[in-house]
């Protein structure tokens, strides 16, 4: 656990949006955001449509040739997926999607950085963001917020059934209370879109690396594909999430103690900033034997000796813990499972070079260094 002290906790402002707000504002925005993510009855169909579009594009341009991971058509489908789930609006035109995706991924590394979040709590730590070159977030965010607002308004004009839009869009169009003002709603929308798209993209890259490094799991996932339950595929996704945090030395987002807290022998006074070292939790050999070994079977048990079932592990916490944990956990797992399983069902995934699984970019949030992928149709 990493701690730092907030110089003026009582004067600490509740920022806009879901990530930076506090108290009642955060509670109300979280309720609206959760409803927007989980009340959409068409989530699985939205994801399936984007997977199909991705595979169609791969078939046209990327078959049997080695290409870098950044060239694969994955970023725009992820942004489109989240846009449609969050807004329940379906009118994102191709050029709009391309431009929005470009803006989202240019901004995301800065926005989701724990360093930026720390500096927002204590401006005396801004030098940390400057050291990592994270100096343009305000400019980029302003552009993205303006674009999101414009897209919501344009899409709403085309929407045939206004009752089908998400609670978040309704709050933007009609919410007049102090919690759902325009600034808070647009920030919340961008929080979900930015953090969600980028982290999904990073985890999808790591998932492809694991499929390449451990090809026997490709066959395992193919055998389950299309079945009503897919416990081994879900275990694979769980281990992808766990090992990414361990190898990338993942940290939680900063939190601040609202009161004096005693944790075993440690006293944390009010106003102490805390960053949890998630990599230490999920890399603890007491709870995950051989933690550096990729082993999805640690999340599987067998019923009647041959029927696999998933095991819940309380220390698998890639999305954080407590009230402030990521609200998109279930949606993110569903997207990762769908994209990875469909890609494996259609292609044999390999690389012409060995991939260093401990090699990450020196960015504020870890991302695997670029690697090559070869996708060969299996039928």
Secondary structure, DSSP 4 states (H G I P E B T S, - for coil): -EEEE-TTGGGPPP-SHHHH--HHHHHHHHHHHHHHHHS-TTHHHHHHHHHHHHHHHHHHH-BTSEEEGGGSTTHHHHHHHHHHHHH------HHHHHHHHHHHHHHHHHHT-HHHHHHHH-GGGHHHHHHTT---HHHHHHHHHHHHHHHHHHHHHH-S-GGGS-HHHHHHHH--SSSS-HHHHHHHHHHHHHHHHHHHHHHHHHHHHHHHHTTHHHHHHHHHTTSS--HHHHHHHHHHHHHHHHHTT--PPPEE-SS-EEETTEEE-TTEEEE--HHHHHT-TTTSSSTTS--GGGGEEEETTTEEEE---TT--TT--STTS-TTHHHHHHHHHHHHHHHHHHEEEE-SS---TT-B-SSSS--BPP-EEEEEE--
